[in-house]
């Protein structure tokens, strides 16, 4: 399921992302196809990139880091992430504005 296919009224849905650890700066890229790529300064060592991902998403989405759940891909660059308590339309708007 692509990010663009999320139902706007639903909450707590998972969406796929691609994480690029070791980047020069933290950034979000949402393509016109609805895919989400997140660049993180943190390296993929000892779970640091996953922790940084949760903190970064929580900050730009205005939620608690506990609301960011990695549902699949804990040890992969391709992940399914769930943001609890935010409708998909709000989630999309905040990610594209970041």
N, C-alpha and C positions, 0 to 999 in steps of 0.2 A: 504494500500500500504506500503510495507516495504521499507526501505532505499535503499536496494540493487536493487529495481525495478525502481529507478529513471532513466529517460532517460538522458544519458550523455550530449547530446547537448542542452537540455532544461535549461532554467533559471527560477528563481522565483517559484520553486516547493515546495510544503509542504512535510514534511516527519515526521513520528511519532518518538517521543522520550519518554523515561521514566525518570522522574526527581526524584532523591533521595535527599531531603533536609536534612540539619543537619549532613552532612558527615564531616569527619575529614579534608578533603581537596577537592578542586575542581578537577574533573577528568572526562574524557570521556572514555567510553568503547563501542567499535563497535564490535559486535560479527560476527562470520563467516556467520550467517544467515542474516546479514545486519541490525540488530536492534541496536539502539543507546540508551545507558543509560548514563545520566549525573548526577554525584554526585556534590552537591553544599554544601558549608559550611553554607550558609544562611538558616535560618529557614523559613518555610511556614507561615509567619505571616505578615499581612498587605501588601501583594504583594512583600515582600522582596526577596523571592525565584525567582519570575518571573523577577524582576529587575536584580538580580544577574545572572540569566540564560542569559538574553540579553547581559549583559556586558561580561560574560565569553565567550559566543559564538562569539561575535564581536571581542574579543581579539584574540582568537585562529584562527579565520577565516580571520582576517585582513580586517574587514568591520566596518562601523559605527554601533553603537548600534541601530540606527534608521532603519537599514537594516534587523534587526532581528524582525520578526513579529510572535507572538503567534496567530495562526489562530483558534485554538480550544483547549479547556482544560485549560482555564485561572485559574480555581479553582480545577484542578485535577493534579495528578502526571503524567498521560498520556496526552501528548500534541501533537498537530500538529504544527510544526514550519516551517516558511518560511524564507529563506535567500534571500533577493532581490539582483539580479545582479551577482550571481555566478553560473556558470554551475555546474550541478550535479557531473561531474567527478572531478572538482576542490574541490567542497564541500566534497566529499567522501575522497579525498586524504588528505585534511587538517584535517578532523576529525580523520582519522585513524592515522595520524602522531602526534596528540596531546597527 
